[in-house]
Structure formats: C-alpha cells, structure tokens
Amino acid sequence: MRKLHPFTTLGFILGVSALILMVSGFFLPAAILALAGNFCALKEVSKFTSSFQFFTVLFCALITGLSGDLQSPQNYVLTISVMLAGFSSIGRIMYFKEFSYTGHAWFEPLLCGLSVIAWMFAAFTGSYEWGVLITNLVIILFSCFLASGILKDRMQLLSFSKGGYMIEIGKEAPEFTLPDQNDQPVTLSDFRNTRDLLLIFVRGDWCPGCHMMLRTYQKEKEKFQEKNIMVLAIGPDPVGVNLEMVQKLDLDFKVLSDEAQQTAMRYGVQIREYEHVMHDFKDGIPLPASFLVDRNGIVRYVSRPDKIGEFLNPSLIFPIIEKLPA
C-alpha cells in the first residue's frame, strides 16, 4: 500500500484554496498560496515520484499564472511562462525512461529560456500586480536553478563514465557481503550454482531517477522470477533508510547497504568527487549502473557507461537472459 504524500497533499489543498481565492477575485493571495503549494509538492518528488505529485506541481503553477492573467485578459503569456517552468522542473522525472539521467540535454535549458522570455513579455506588456509577477518569477527562477543542477549532474556523470567500468563481460564478479534492508547479510557467493543475479547500483533514496528505475524493475518481477534471477539493488544509504524505501516503493527485491561504497569501488562505479545543488556528498556517490552475474559468478551483461540510465529499459537485458545456461 502506498503511503500518503503529506506535503504533496498539503500542496494540493493549498492549490484548491488558491483556486477558490482566484475565482473570488483575490489574485495576489491566490498566487501566494499556489506558490506554496507548488513547493510543497516539489519537496517530495525525490521520495515518491507519483502522478499525484506531477499533477499538483502543474496545477499549482497553472493557478499561479492565471492569478495574474485574469487581471490582464488580453493574453495568457504569464500562465504559459510559469507552466513551462513547472514542466521543466518535473518533466525529466515524468518521462525518465525516455530521458534518463543524461539524455535530451536541451530540454531544461530550452523550457527555462522560453519561460523567462514569456515572463518578461508579460511583465512589460500586461497590467499585473507586481506581487503576482514576482510570485510567478519565483517559480521560474527555481526551475532555472534546478536546470543548472541537472546540467552539472549530466556533465559529472558523463565525465566519470568516459573510462568505462572496471568490470567487463566474461570476467568474474567481485565478491561482497552487504546487509539488506532487514540488516541480514547477503554474500554474492551464496548464490553460486543456484541463481543468476542482476545487480543494480543506485544513488540513494534522495534520487528520484533511482526510484523510477527500481519501480521499473519491480514491474518486470515476474519475468525475472521465471528465469530464477534475483534482483539486488546496491546503494550508499544505511539499512534503516533502505527499509523505508523498500516499503515506500513496494519492492519485492532486496536493497543492500554499501555505506562505505567499497563494493561500488570494486565494480568501478563510485564517483569520489561529486557535487549536487540540493545535496552534499563529501564521500562521493555511486554511478547508476547494472551488472548481470550468472550462477557461476561470471558477468554476462554490463550497462553502457556512455548511456547512463539505458538499463531503465529491462527489455535490453531479456535477450541476454535467454542465453544464460539453464
């Protein structure tokens, strides 16, 4: 059962309240409430990445823009500007399977640029309260801030992955023993001669893209079960955080805690120097990657380092699975 999204629910309530105020003619209070609702929903995107959140973000952005445009009925440029900004802030997550971490680098800069141009046009041609204009500008500037972070993240990931991974197809997978979400030790060699393994390295519970990735593989669980393949996610979070993530995402597979990132280092997917606009990672962070290890301990598949996030499409692995020895 999915947990209630408290901040997103609050954001939706604020958005509905803003709609009522806007219809009643209280435009500035409506814009302020909608702005608060927008940020409430964005606060939980990294935790839940749900359709309810996406709707709430765009709904609140819509009300923020309309609170200004209903004062200047000759056009709806302000609404268009803030909707572009809202879509820029969550569009990559909404279509993460197609966009991944590094694809379509033009998306955020283009939408942010158009959003800024539209806002400036509205500000100089329309008759708005300055408070409403500034409220809309806050959403636009925040989307630009997020866009700069996404571009920086893309450059860091691509720069690190140029050299490829330390693990190659046909080589033996490095041994490890890590605690799962229930603090039970899991050792790679425990599955020798019994099961094939799919190892998925994730960046942690903070990463909305990793949530999308884990949900995608959860949806394909029957396919992996048919082939007797165990999915193991490996991330830098402690056991308690992993347990919450497993419960939150309704995962049937294990999430292993690699806090010291020793396993990520052995597999060559640990970025030692990594900066993010919303988080501080002094000890580095794993690169999103996957490895298919057969029951003999041999690596049979490695996700492409030049296309980070490619393995979000599990069908790429299915042809390799069919070739594994029975």
Solvent accessible surface area in square Angstrom, and as a share of the most:
residue,aa,sasa,rsa
1,M,212,0.95
2,R,130,0.47
3,K,106,0.45
4,L,134,0.67
5,H,14,0.06
6,P,78,0.49
7,F,81,0.34
8,T,0,0.00
9,T,36,0.21
10,L,79,0.39
11,G,0,0.00
12,F,67,0.28
13,I,95,0.48
14,L,33,0.16
15,G,0,0.00
16,V,53,0.30
17,S,39,0.25
18,A,0,0.00
19,L,64,0.32
20,I,108,0.55
21,L,50,0.25
22,M,10,0.05
23,V,115,0.66
24,S,68,0.44
25,G,39,0.38
26,F,118,0.49
27,F,46,0.19
28,L,56,0.28
29,P,62,0.39
30,A,0,0.00
31,A,0,0.00
32,I,92,0.47
33,L,51,0.25
34,A,0,0.00
35,L,30,0.15
36,A,41,0.32
37,G,0,0.00
38,N,2,0.01
39,F,65,0.27
40,C,21,0.13
41,A,0,0.00
42,L,29,0.14
43,K,118,0.50
44,E,5,0.02
45,V,14,0.08
46,S,30,0.20
47,K,102,0.43
48,F,17,0.07
49,T,7,0.04
50,S,19,0.12
51,S,89,0.57
52,F,74,0.31
53,Q,0,0.00
54,F,21,0.09
55,F,112,0.47
56,T,0,0.00
57,V,0,0.00
58,L,38,0.19
59,F,30,0.13
60,C,0,0.00
61,A,0,0.00
62,L,62,0.31
63,I,3,0.01
64,T,0,0.00
65,G,0,0.00
66,L,36,0.18
67,S,0,0.00
68,G,0,0.00
69,D,0,0.00
70,L,75,0.37
71,Q,42,0.19
72,S,1,0.00
73,P,97,0.61
74,Q,118,0.52
75,N,33,0.17
76,Y,101,0.38
77,V,27,0.16
78,L,0,0.00
79,T,11,0.06
80,I,95,0.48
81,S,0,0.00
82,V,0,0.00
83,M,58,0.26
84,L,45,0.22
85,A,0,0.00
86,G,1,0.01
87,F,60,0.25
88,S,1,0.01
89,S,18,0.12
90,I,1,0.00
91,G,0,0.00
92,R,14,0.05
93,I,20,0.10
94,M,53,0.24
95,Y,100,0.38
96,F,5,0.02
97,K,113,0.48
98,E,111,0.50
99,F,26,0.11
100,S,16,0.10
101,Y,9,0.03
102,T,13,0.07
103,G,25,0.24
104,H,84,0.37
105,A,26,0.20
106,W,138,0.49
107,F,11,0.05
108,E,1,0.00
109,P,53,0.33
110,L,89,0.44
111,L,17,0.08
112,C,9,0.05
113,G,32,0.31
114,L,82,0.41
115,S,0,0.00
116,V,51,0.29
117,I,113,0.58
118,A,14,0.11
119,W,30,0.10
120,M,95,0.42
121,F,108,0.45
122,A,0,0.00
123,A,16,0.13
124,F,166,0.69
125,T,69,0.40
126,G,18,0.18
127,S,79,0.51
128,Y,24,0.09
129,E,77,0.35
130,W,168,0.59
131,G,27,0.26
132,V,0,0.00
133,L,4,0.02
134,I,95,0.48
135,T,9,0.05
136,N,0,0.00
137,L,45,0.22
138,V,56,0.32
139,I,6,0.03
140,I,0,0.00
141,L,99,0.49
142,F,49,0.21
143,S,1,0.01
144,C,38,0.23
145,F,87,0.36
146,L,31,0.16
147,A,6,0.04
148,S,58,0.38
149,G,5,0.05
150,I,42,0.22
151,L,60,0.30
152,K,76,0.32
153,D,13,0.07
154,R,71,0.26
155,M,122,0.54
156,Q,36,0.16
157,L,0,0.00
158,L,46,0.23
159,S,72,0.46
160,F,69,0.29
161,S,5,0.03
162,K,172,0.73
163,G,75,0.72
164,G,28,0.27
165,Y,25,0.09
166,M,136,0.61
167,I,17,0.09
168,E,102,0.46
169,I,108,0.55
170,G,45,0.43
171,K,117,0.49
172,E,108,0.48
173,A,6,0.04
174,P,30,0.19
175,E,84,0.38
176,F,6,0.03
177,T,78,0.45
178,L,20,0.10
179,P,43,0.27
180,D,1,0.01
181,Q,18,0.08
182,N,88,0.45
183,D,91,0.47
184,Q,107,0.48
185,P,97,0.61
186,V,9,0.05
187,T,27,0.15
188,L,7,0.04
189,S,46,0.29
190,D,96,0.50
191,F,29,0.12
192,R,91,0.33
193,N,109,0.56
194,T,75,0.44
195,R,68,0.25
196,D,3,0.01
197,L,4,0.02
198,L,0,0.00
199,L,0,0.00
200,I,0,0.00
201,F,0,0.00
202,V,1,0.00
203,R,10,0.04
204,G,1,0.01
205,D,22,0.12
206,W,37,0.13
207,C,1,0.01
208,P,26,0.17
209,G,2,0.02
210,C,0,0.00
211,H,0,0.00
212,M,42,0.19
213,M,0,0.00
214,L,0,0.00
215,R,27,0.10
216,T,26,0.15
217,Y,1,0.00
218,Q,26,0.12
219,K,165,0.70
220,E,58,0.26
221,K,73,0.31
222,E,117,0.53
223,K,57,0.24
224,F,3,0.01
225,Q,109,0.48
226,E,130,0.58
227,K,70,0.30
228,N,62,0.32
229,I,4,0.02
230,M,36,0.16
231,V,10,0.06
232,L,0,0.00
233,A,0,0.00
234,I,1,0.00
235,G,2,0.02
236,P,27,0.17
237,D,23,0.12
238,P,57,0.36
239,V,33,0.19
240,G,43,0.42
241,V,48,0.27
242,N,1,0.01
243,L,63,0.31
244,E,100,0.45
245,M,1,0.00
246,V,15,0.09
247,Q,91,0.41
248,K,19,0.08
249,L,5,0.02
250,D,59,0.31
251,L,13,0.06
252,D,90,0.46
253,F,19,0.08
254,K,61,0.26
255,V,0,0.00
256,L,0,0.00
257,S,5,0.03
258,D,5,0.03
259,E,106,0.48
260,A,68,0.52
261,Q,8,0.04
262,Q,87,0.38
263,T,1,0.00
264,A,0,0.00
265,M,62,0.28
266,R,112,0.41
267,Y,0,0.00
268,G,11,0.10
269,V,0,0.00
270,Q,11,0.05
271,I,8,0.04
272,R,170,0.62
273,E,158,0.71
274,Y,7,0.03
275,E,107,0.48
276,H,45,0.20
277,V,54,0.31
278,M,102,0.46
279,H,71,0.32
280,D,108,0.56
281,F,37,0.16
282,K,173,0.73
283,D,117,0.61
284,G,4,0.04
285,I,1,0.00
286,P,2,0.01
287,L,0,0.00
288,P,1,0.00
289,A,0,0.00
290,S,0,0.00
291,F,0,0.00
292,L,0,0.00
293,V,2,0.01
294,D,3,0.01
295,R,51,0.18
296,N,73,0.38
297,G,4,0.04
298,I,44,0.22
299,V,0,0.00
300,R,93,0.34
301,Y,20,0.08
302,V,24,0.14
303,S,2,0.01
304,R,105,0.38
305,P,33,0.21
306,D,82,0.42
307,K,105,0.45
308,I,2,0.01
309,G,3,0.02
310,E,44,0.20
311,F,1,0.00
312,L,2,0.01
313,N,52,0.27
314,P,3,0.02
315,S,54,0.35
316,L,69,0.35
317,I,0,0.00
318,F,35,0.14
319,P,74,0.46
320,I,45,0.23
321,I,4,0.02
322,E,97,0.43
323,K,171,0.72
324,L,24,0.12
325,P,66,0.41
326,A,133,1.03
